[in-house]
Amino acid sequence: MSTQEQGNARRYAKLAAIGAVAVVLLAIVAGHLLGVPIALSYVETGSMEPTIETGDGFVAVPTAVAGPVEEGDVIVFDAQEIEGGGLTTHRVVEVTDQGYVTQGDANPFPDQDSGEPLVTDGQVVATALEVDGEPVTVPHLGSAVMGVESGLESGQQQLASTLGTTAVLGTQGLSYLLLAFGLVVLGASLALERRSGATRERTRERSRADVYDARTLVVGLAALLVVVSLATMVAMSGTTETGIVSAEFDSDRPDVIPAGETESHEYELYNGGLLPTVTIVEPASEGVAVGERTTLGYGENETATVAYTAPPETGYYLRSVSERTYFAVLPEPAIATLHAIHPWAAMASVTAVLTGIIVAPLALLVGTGTIRTRSRSRSRSPGGVND
C-alpha cells in the first residue's frame, strides 16, 4: 500500500470513528426526545442507585424486541406523575391484571403509593438489558448525552428565533436536524473523496480534483433516507394514555364509566405530512377495544372509535391506545400484514421501498463509476512552457 493510500485509509477511519460517535450520541438524544429509546438510554436522577448511578447509560431493548415484561425487569416507561411525567426508568416489583407496580431501587415506596397509576404495556417503551441479573451500564454516558441534548435544544431555539419559525422545534424539528446532519455527513464524504483524488504532482496527468466516486453519493443518499424515514415514522407513531374512573354511578363526565360497563369515545387521526400515510390503531392495554386502519393524504383527518371497559373494581385506571403510522408506499393490506408480523417489519419494508424509489433512479443515472465535473486539464511544465 502506498503512502497516499495509507493516508487516505487513516482519514477514512478517522471520519468513520467521528461519524460513529456522532450517530450514537444523536441516536440517544433522538430517542429521548421522541420518547422511544434507540439502543441506549440513561438516567438523570438517583432513583435507581446503586444499580444505575446518576448520569450512567444502559442498553435499552425496545419492547417490540424484549418481549413480555416480568417482575424484576428494569423498564423505561412514560410516567404520568413522576417528576411531572415523561420517560422514567424503574423496576417492576409486581405484575397485576391491571398493570405493573414500579419502584426505583433507591426509593422506599412504590411509585403507585405517590399517585402514579399502574403502568400499562402501552406506556412501556423499553427494557434494560441484563446480564446475570444486572443491567448492562455505560458509566457517565448520560452526563455526556445530557450536554449534547442541552446544546441541541438550545440550537433548535436559536434557529427558531433566527428563522422566525417554530418548524425546527420539537420532534418535527428534530427530523429536520437529522436530515441536515445527514446532508453534512454526505457533503463531508464527498469533500474527503475530492481531496483524496486531487493530485499534488506538477507533471502532465489527468486532474482528479473534480472526480467523485458515484457509489459514495448513492450510498450516502441511501443512508440519509433510511435514517430520516425511520426517525420520522417513529416520531409520527406513539401511544396515547387516557385515564378513566370506574364508578358505582352514572356521570356526564366522559372519563367516568360505571363499573363493568363499556363506553365508546372518538379518536382523531390526522396527517400533516406531505406523503400519504397508513395509520393502524390498536389497544395497548387491558380494557380497550379498537382495531382500525386508514390511509390519509396530506391534511386529511379521520375519526376512529375506541371502546373503554371499566373494571368491576372502582377506582382510577389508565388505558392506552397505540398508533402506528407508516408512509403509504405499499398497499394498505400489505402494510397491515407486515405490521401484524411486527411493527419493525413494516417500518423496515416501507423504508426499503421508499429508499429504493428515490435512490434507484439516481443509481441508474450516475452508475457505479466516477462522476467528473470538469474536463481533463494539463499542468504547466517546469520550463514554463504550456504543454
TIVO-317487 format. One record per residue (C-alpha): residue number from 1; chain; x, y, z. Coordinates in steps of 0.25 Angstrom, whole numbers, plus 5000, padded with zeros to 4 digits. Each point is the difference from the previous one (the first is absolute). Layout:
# TIVO-317487
 pos unit   c1   c2   c3
 NUM    A    X    Y    Z
...
# end
This chain:
# TIVO-317487
 pos unit   c1   c2   c3
   1    A 5000 5000 5000
   2    A 5006 5014 4996
   3    A 5002 5011 5010
   4    A 4988 5008 4993
   5    A 4991 4988 5002
   6    A 5004 4998 5014
   7    A 4997 5015 5003
   8    A 4986 4998 4993
   9    A 4997 4988 5008
  10    A 5003 5007 5013
  11    A 4992 5012 4996
  12    A 4988 4991 4997
  13    A 5002 4992 5013
  14    A 5000 5013 5008
  15    A 4988 5006 4993
  16    A 4993 4986 5002
  17    A 5003 5001 5015
  18    A 4995 5014 5002
  19    A 4988 4997 4992
  20    A 4997 4988 5009
  21    A 5001 5008 5013
  22    A 4991 5011 4994
  23    A 4990 4990 4995
  24    A 5000 4993 5014
  25    A 4998 5013 5007
  26    A 4989 5005 4991
  27    A 4993 4986 5001
  28    A 4999 5001 5015
  29    A 4996 5015 4999
  30    A 4990 4997 4990
  31    A 4994 4988 5007
  32    A 4999 5009 5013
  33    A 4993 5011 4992
  34    A 4991 4990 4992
  35    A 4996 4992 5013
  36    A 5006 4987 4994
  37    A 5014 4997 5005
  38    A 5009 4996 4988
  39    A 5010 4989 5004
  40    A 5005 5008 5012
  41    A 4993 5008 5011
  42    A 5004 5007 5013
  43    A 4995 5004 5014
  44    A 5000 5015 5005
  45    A 4997 4997 5014
  46    A 5005 4991 5011
  47    A 4987 4992 5002
  48    A 5007 4987 4994
  49    A 5013 5001 5008
  50    A 5008 4992 5003
  51    A 4995 4992 4988
  52    A 5001 5011 4990
  53    A 5008 5012 5005
  54    A 4995 5015 4997
  55    A 5005 5003 4986
  56    A 5003 4986 4996
  57    A 4995 4994 4987
  58    A 4994 4986 4998
  59    A 4997 4991 4988
  60    A 4985 5002 4997
  61    A 4993 4989 4993
  62    A 4987 5005 4993
  63    A 4987 4992 5005
  64    A 4997 4995 4986
  65    A 5013 4992 5001
  66    A 5001 4998 5015
  67    A 4987 4992 5001
  68    A 4990 5000 5012
  69    A 5004 5008 5013
  70    A 5003 4991 5012
  71    A 5001 5003 5015
  72    A 5014 5005 5003
  73    A 5003 5006 4986
  74    A 5005 5014 4999
  75    A 4991 5008 4990
  76    A 4999 5013 4994
  77    A 4986 5005 5000
  78    A 4992 5013 4997
  79    A 4997 5005 5014
  80    A 4987 5008 5003
  81    A 5004 5006 5013
  82    A 5015 4997 5004
  83    A 5008 5013 4998
  84    A 4989 5006 4993
  85    A 4998 4989 4990
  86    A 5010 4995 4989
  87    A 5009 4988 4998
  88    A 5004 4993 5013
  89    A 5009 4989 5003
  90    A 4995 4991 5012
  91    A 4999 4985 5003
  92    A 4987 4992 4999
  93    A 4998 4995 5015
  94    A 4986 4994 4997
  95    A 4992 4995 4988
  96    A 4984 5002 5001
  97    A 4989 4998 4991
  98    A 4998 5015 4998
  99    A 5015 5003 4998
 100    A 5014 5001 5007
 101    A 5004 5005 5013
 102    A 5013 5007 4999
 103    A 5011 5005 5010
 104    A 5013 5007 4999
 105    A 5011 4991 5007
 106    A 5004 5012 5008
 107    A 4985 5004 5004
 108    A 4994 4994 5013
 109    A 4986 4999 4994
 110    A 4994 4996 4986
 111    A 4996 5011 4990
 112    A 4985 4997 5002
 113    A 5001 5004 5014
 114    A 5003 5014 4995
 115    A 4988 5001 4991
 116    A 5006 4994 4987
 117    A 4990 4991 4993
 118    A 5003 4985 4998
 119    A 5009 5000 4988
 120    A 4994 4993 4987
 121    A 5007 4993 4989
 122    A 4997 5012 4991
 123    A 5009 5009 5009
 124    A 5012 4991 5000
 125    A 5010 5004 4989
 126    A 5012 4991 5003
 127    A 5006 4990 5010
 128    A 5014 5001 5005
 129    A 5009 4989 4995
 130    A 5005 4992 5012
 131    A 5012 4990 5001
 132    A 5000 4991 5012
 133    A 4988 5008 5006
 134    A 5007 5014 4999
 135    A 4997 5010 4990
 136    A 5012 5003 4990
 137    A 5004 5014 5002
 138    A 5009 5010 4994
 139    A 5006 5010 5010
 140    A 4998 5015 4998
 141    A 4994 4998 4987
 142    A 4988 5007 5004
 143    A 5007 5012 5005
 144    A 5007 5002 4986
 145    A 4987 4998 4993
 146    A 4992 5010 5009
 147    A 5011 5010 4996
 148    A 4997 4997 4985
 149    A 4985 5000 5002
 150    A 5001 5014 5007
 151    A 5008 5005 4989
 152    A 4991 4994 4989
 153    A 4988 5007 5007
 154    A 5007 5013 5001
 155    A 5004 4999 4985
 156    A 4985 4997 4997
 157    A 4995 5012 5008
 158    A 5011 5009 4993
 159    A 4996 4995 4986
 160    A 4986 5002 5003
 161    A 5003 5015 5005
 162    A 5009 5002 4988
 163    A 4991 4995 4989
 164    A 4987 5005 5007
 165    A 4993 4986 5000
 166    A 4997 4989 5009
 167    A 5002 4989 4990
 168    A 5013 4997 5005
 169    A 4995 4997 5014
 170    A 4995 4987 5006
 171    A 5000 4987 4994
 172    A 4997 5005 4986
 173    A 5012 5010 5001
 174    A 5009 4988 5005
 175    A 4997 4993 4987
 176    A 5004 5012 4992
 177    A 5013 5001 5008
 178    A 5002 4985 4997
 179    A 4999 5003 4986
 180    A 5010 5012 5001
 181    A 5009 4991 5007
 182    A 4999 4989 4989
 183    A 5003 5011 4990
 184    A 5012 5005 5007
 185    A 5006 4985 5001
 186    A 4997 4998 4985
 187    A 5007 5013 4997
 188    A 5012 4997 5009
 189    A 5001 4986 4993
 190    A 5000 5007 4986
 191    A 5010 5010 5005
 192    A 5009 4989 5005
 193    A 4999 4993 4987
 194    A 5004 5012 4992
 195    A 5012 5003 5009
 196    A 5005 4986 4999
 197    A 4998 5000 4985
 198    A 5007 5013 4998
 199    A 5014 4999 4994
 200    A 5012 5008 5006
 201    A 5010 4997 4989
 202    A 5004 5010 4990
 203    A 5002 4990 4988
 204    A 4990 4998 4989
 205    A 4989 4992 5005
 206    A 4984 4999 5000
 207    A 4995 5009 5012
 208    A 4992 4993 5010
 209    A 4996 5012 5008
 210    A 4986 5000 4994
 211    A 4998 4985 5000
 212    A 4990 4993 5010
 213    A 4997 4986 5003
 214    A 4985 4998 4995
 215    A 4999 4989 5010
 216    A 5003 5009 5012
 217    A 4989 5009 4995
 218    A 4990 4989 4999
 219    A 5003 4993 5013
 220    A 5000 5013 5007
 221    A 4987 5004 4995
 222    A 4994 4987 5003
 223    A 5005 5000 5015
 224    A 4995 5014 5001
 225    A 4986 4996 4995
 226    A 5000 4988 5009
 227    A 5003 5008 5013
 228    A 4990 5011 4997
 229    A 4989 4990 4995
 230    A 5001 4992 5013
 231    A 5001 5012 5009
 232    A 4988 5006 4994
 233    A 4991 4988 5001
 234    A 5005 4998 5015
 235    A 4996 5014 5002
 236    A 4987 4999 4994
 237    A 4996 4988 5008
 238    A 4998 4999 5014
 239    A 4990 4996 5012
 240    A 4989 5008 5006
 241    A 4996 4998 5014
 242    A 4986 5003 5005
 243    A 4996 5000 5015
 244    A 4987 4994 5003
 245    A 4992 4999 5013
 246    A 4993 4987 5003
 247    A 4988 5005 5009
 248    A 4987 4995 5006
 249    A 4992 5010 4994
 250    A 4997 5007 4987
 251    A 5006 5013 4996
 252    A 5000 5010 4989
 253    A 5015 5001 5000
 254    A 5006 4992 4989
 255    A 5011 4994 5008
 256    A 4991 4994 5010
 257    A 4994 4986 4997
 258    A 4991 4992 5008
 259    A 5008 4988 5006
 260    A 5000 4988 4990
 261    A 4994 5008 4988
 262    A 5005 5004 4987
 263    A 5000 5014 4993
 264    A 5005 5005 4987
 265    A 5008 5012 4997
 266    A 5005 5007 4987
 267    A 5015 4999 4997
 268    A 5005 5011 4990
 269    A 5010 4996 4989
 270    A 5007 5011 4992
 271    A 5011 5000 4989
 272    A 5007 5013 5000
 273    A 5012 4995 4991
 274    A 5001 5001 4985
 275    A 5000 4985 4998
 276    A 4988 4991 5001
 277    A 5000 4991 5012
 278    A 4994 4988 5005
 279    A 4996 5000 5015
 280    A 4997 4988 5009
 281    A 4993 5002 5013
 282    A 5000 4989 5010
 283    A 4998 4997 5015
 284    A 5013 5002 5009
 285    A 4994 4996 5013
 286    A 4989 4992 5006
 287    A 4985 5005 4999
 288    A 5002 5006 4986
 289    A 4993 4996 4987
 290    A 5004 5006 4987
 291    A 5006 4994 4987
 292    A 5000 5010 4989
 293    A 5009 5004 4988
 294    A 4999 5011 4990
 295    A 5007 5007 4989
 296    A 5001 5015 5002
 297    A 5005 5010 4989
 298    A 5006 5014 5003
 299    A 4992 5008 5010
 300    A 4989 4989 5001
 301    A 4994 4995 5013
 302    A 4991 4989 5005
 303    A 4993 4995 5013
 304    A 5002 4986 5006
 305    A 4991 4995 5010
 306    A 5007 4995 5013
 307    A 4992 4992 5011
 308    A 5004 5000 5014
 309    A 4996 4990 5010
 310    A 5000 5004 5015
 311    A 5005 4989 5010
 312    A 4990 4994 5010
 313    A 5008 5006 5011
 314    A 4998 5015 5002
 315    A 5012 5010 4998
 316    A 5009 5007 4991
 317    A 5006 4992 4988
 318    A 5009 5004 4988
 319    A 4996 4995 4987
 320    A 5010 5000 4987
 321    A 4998 5001 4985
 322    A 5011 4997 4991
 323    A 5001 5008 4987
 324    A 5010 4995 4989
 325    A 5002 5009 4988
 326    A 5007 4995 4987
 327    A 5003 5007 4987
 328    A 4990 4995 4990
 329    A 5010 4995 4989
 330    A 4994 4986 5001
 331    A 4985 4996 4999
 332    A 4993 5001 5013
 333    A 4997 4985 5002
 334    A 5015 4997 4998
 335    A 5004 5010 5011
 336    A 4989 4994 5009
 337    A 5006 4986 4997
 338    A 5014 5004 5003
 339    A 4995 5008 5013
 340    A 4993 4987 5005
 341    A 5014 4993 4999
 342    A 5007 5011 5007
 343    A 4999 5015 4999
 344    A 5015 5001 4997
 345    A 4998 4990 4988
 346    A 4990 5010 4995
 347    A 5009 5012 5002
 348    A 5012 4993 4994
 349    A 4993 4996 4988
 350    A 4994 5014 4998
 351    A 5014 5006 5002
 352    A 5006 4991 4990
 353    A 4989 5003 4989
 354    A 5001 5015 5002
 355    A 5015 5000 5000
 356    A 5000 4991 4987
 357    A 4990 5009 4993
 358    A 5009 5013 5002
 359    A 5014 4993 4999
 360    A 4997 4990 4989
 361    A 4999 5011 4989
 362    A 5012 5007 5005
 363    A 5008 4988 5000
 364    A 4996 4997 4986
 365    A 5003 5014 4996
 366    A 5014 5001 5006
 367    A 5004 4985 4999
 368    A 5011 4995 5009
 369    A 5012 5006 4995
 370    A 5004 5014 5001
 371    A 4994 5014 4998
 372    A 5008 5011 4993
 373    A 4996 5014 5001
 374    A 5012 5006 4992
 375    A 5007 4995 4988
 376    A 5015 4996 4999
 377    A 5010 5011 5004
 378    A 5015 5001 4998
 379    A 5009 5006 5009
 380    A 5012 5009 4997
 381    A 5013 4993 4998
 382    A 5013 5005 5008
 383    A 5005 5007 4988
 384    A 4988 5010 5000
 385    A 4995 4995 4986
 386    A 4986 4995 4999
 387    A 4998 4986 4995
# end
